[in-house]
């Protein structure tokens, strides 16, 4: 399971998703040339996006094939991504197992 958090530059957790995303074949097989942000997630490591990267990430979400992430996780991803864009020095963390 990969969880999602917004952290400040000091590492303080500012917000977190209630739903995580399950690592499965749909997510693992994303074409990195088509989905450069989500295609680089790893199930066992944390991945951090800054505000510039979050813009690209948010553009990927509506284009995802069905079944890669749940609708609940997609909503939270979009909301938390916007939190990063709205806040100074915030980062979006995908926290792996």
C-alpha positions, 0 to 999 in steps of 0.5 A: 500500500502506498499512502499519500501525505503533504509535508512542509519543508521541515517534514511536518505532515500538513495533510494526509489521504484517508485512502492509499493506493494498492501496488498492483500490475496496473500501477506497476505497468504504467508506461513511464513515457506517458505517465512520467510522474506516476510511472516512477512510483515504487512500492517500497520507497518514498517518492516526493514531488515538489510544486512544479512536479505536482502540476505534471502529476495532476495532469496525469490523473484524468488520463489514467486507464481504469483500475489503476487507482480508485476514484477515492484515491484520485479525488484525494490525490487531486485535493492534496496536490492542490494543497501543495500548490496553494501552500508555501514550500510544501511537498507531496509524498507517496509513502511506500511500505 
